[in-house]
Each structure stands twice: as C-alpha cells, then as structure tokens.
Amino acid sequence: MRPSRSLRVVLAEDSVLLRHGLLTRFGHEVVAVVGDADALVAAVTEHAPDVVVTDVRMPPGFQDEGLPAAVRLRGERPTLPVLVLSQYVQRAYAAELLDSGDGTGVGYLLKDRVGQVEEFVEALAEVAEGGTVVDPEVVRQLLRRRRDPLERLSPREREVLALIAEGRSNAAIARELVVSEAAVGKHIGSILTKLDLPPATETHRRVLAVLTYLRA
C-alpha cells in the first residue's frame, strides 16, 4: 500500500519498529526522531511537520510525559495532527487531547491493538488529513469516566474522602472512624487508584481527589 501523499513526520516514539523504517517504507519522511517532551516541542517548531507521532511514556519519568506535550502542542497549534501511541489509557489526558484544538486531526491508539502495519499507516494518514482515530478501548474507558467518578468507591472510602475534603489528617480520620492510621492509608491509596488520578505527589493527588469529590 502506498500513501495518498508523502507525510513529513516528527516521531517521539521508542518502538524499534517505528525507529527502523516503518514510516519510510510507506513513503513518508521522518524529519526528526526525538526522545523527550521538550525535544518534541522543539522539533515541531523547527520542522513544522504534517503530523506528529508520539509515545505516552517518555524520559525523564517514563510516566505520561508524551500526552501533556501533545496537549500543549495542540493548544499552540490547534490544527496540528497528532497521533498518540500508548500501552495503556491515561484517561485524564486522553480526554483533554481529544478535546484539544477543534477536535480534528487527532488520534489515540493502543500499541497492542495496532496488529497490522497497514492499519497503523492508514490511521496515520487519516489523522494527517484531519480525521479522528480512537482505539475502541479508549472510547470505552472515556465513557466510563463520564459517569459519577465516585461510584467506584466503597462506602468507607467515600467516608474517608469526605473527611479528607474537610482537611482532616490521616491521624484525625483514624480517630473519627476508630481505625488504625495504616487502614486509613490503605483506603486513601485505593481512592487515588480508583479515581484514576494522573501521576503526581501524594499531596497533590489528595487535592485532586478532593476536587473530584466536590465536582461529583
């Protein structure tokens, strides 16, 4: 399969397959291959590519650095086509990415679902032409996210979150609920996991959890 047009691509992806000729094999030009979010932003500024392909996990933290970079690029250049590849769904940033710009020219694919090379190349071309390509699993998880985010919490976890929202410390929560501080810590860890909060310090994640509670 040959592309309808040759695309100039900035690639921020650590897959050996992509780094060793997949795109050029199908007639596209990789104008830059970068390894971190700052270099990605700089490469887009320098090369003005037709499309960006980026991994979610990038140095230095190998968490979700690629997604905030993609959101930033779309904020600065709303019509820039961006295709994100990931091993997992980072729901908070995925929703922001898909809402960025005017909603066109954006894609989010899970790596293990790009089973055929042709499917990936077709998705890339569609995004470059202004289309939107979203992995079905991403859609399912984003639909779940639109429900009450607190519905996944147990009654006790809701109690703990309500007390956190009141500004109580772990020790104060333990006294209020007549449980150990270790039990409170386990409840808080479960709350932060179930609310699918982005990676951050525990203090910051507690603040995000409270905001989620207040919005529900």
N, C-alpha and C positions, 0 to 999 in steps of 0.2 A: 504494500500500500504506500503510495506517495502522498504527501500533504497537498492540500489545495494551494497553499503558499508556504514559502520558507519563513520560519519564525526566528527572530533573534531572542534568545532566552538567557536570562540570568538564573543560575542554578545554585541554590543553597540547600544541598541535599547530600547525605553521606553514603548513599547506596552505591556500591561498586558498579551495579548495573547501569545506573544513570551516569556515573562519572566516566564510564568507559564505552561511550559511543552509541548509546541507545538513541539519543536525540539526533545526532548527526547521521545516523544510519537511515533515518527517515527524512533527511533533507533539511533539518533545522540547524541553526548556528548557535552554539553556546558561546556567548560573548564574554561571560565571566562565571567562574565557579568560586564560591565563597564559603567560609566555614563558620561565620558567626553573624549575629544580627546586625552589628554595626557595619560590618563589611558588606552585608546585603544592601543596606540602605545606601551606602556609598556607591556600590556598583550600579544600582538603579539610577542614581543621579548622574553617574558618569556615562552610562551606555544607553539610557532611555530604551529599554528592551520592549519587544512586543508582548512579552509575558514573563512572569516570574514563577519559578517552581521552588518551593521551599519546604524543608522538613520542619516539623514542630520542635523536635529536640535539637538544640544547638549549644555549643560552648557559650559561656563557661559552666553553666549549671546543669545542662542537659535535662531541663525540665520542659518548659513550653516557650522558650525564647523566640522561636520562629513565628508563633502566632501573634504576639504583640507587635513584632516587627512588620508582619503582613498588614495588621490593622493600621499601624502607623503609616505605612506606605499608601494604603488605600485612603487614609484621611488626607494625606498630602496630595495624592494623585487619584481622585475618585474613579477615573476611567482606566486605571492600570490593571490589566488582567493578572490575577494571582491564583495559582493552584497550590494548595497546601496538601502535603502528604504526611500521614501520621500512622503510628502504630496503635493509637487509641483516640478516643473522642474527648477533647478538652472542651466541655460544653459551654463554659462561660465565654471563652474567647471565640469559639466556633460561631456562636450566635452573633457576637459582635462583628466578626469577619463577614458573615453572610449578610448582615445589615449595612455594611460599610459601602461608601460611595452611593451609587444609585441602584445597587443590588444586582448589577450585571457584571459579567466578566470575572466570576469568582468560582472557585471550586474547592471542595474538601473531600479527599479520598483516603480511605484506609489502605495501607500498603498491602495487607494480606488479601484485599479484595481486588487488587489490580492483578488478576491472574493471567491476563493475556496482554502482551506488549501492545497489540493493536488497540485494545480498549483504552490503555493509558494515552496513547498518541491521539486517539480520537477525542478523548476528554480534554487534552491539552489544546487541540485545535478549536474545540467548542468554546472553551474559556477565552481563548485569544480572540475569538470572533464576537465576544460579548455575551456568551451563554453562561448558564449557571449549572454546575455539575456537583451533586452532593451524594455521597455514599448513602445507601438506604439505612445503614445502621446509624449514621449521623442524624438522619431525619427522625428515626425512632427515639433516639436519646434526647433530641431537642424537643420533641413533642412531650416526652415525659417531664422535661424541665419546666414546661409551661404550666404544669399542674401545681397545686399547692406544694411548695418545696418542703413544708414541714410534715407532710403526710407520711414520709418515710421514718419519722422519728417515733420512738416508743413513748408512751405517756410519761415515763420517768425522765426520758431525755428532754421532753418538752418542759417539764418542771425545771430541770437543770438550766435549760436555755433561758427560760423566763427569769430565773434568778441571776444569770449572767447579765441579762438585759437591765436588771436593777442595779448592776455594778457590784454584785457580791463577789468576794474572793472565793477560791476553792474551799478554804477552811470554813468560811461563813456558810457556803452552800452545804458542806458536810454537816455542820451543826444544825442547819434548818431541816435537812432531810434525815438526820440521825443515821448517817452512813459514814464510812471512812473517806478520808481525802483521796485515797487510792481509787476507791469506787467512783468518786466524782471525776477524777482524771480519766478513767476509762469511759465514762459517759461522755465527757467532752470530746475525747478522741473519736468516739463513734459519731457524735453530732457533726464534727468537722468533716468526717469522711462522707457521711450520708448527704450533707448539703453540697458536696462536690465543689468545695471552695478552691480557688487557684492556689498554687504553692506560695507560701509566704511564711513569715514568722508566726508562731502560735498566737502572740498578742494581736497581730494584725488579723489573723483568721478569726479570732474571737470577735473582733469588731465587725468583720464581715458577717459572721453568724448572727450577731445582734441585729444588723441591718436587714438581713433576710427575715428574721423573726418579726421585725417591725413592719416590713412590707407585706407580710402574709395576711 
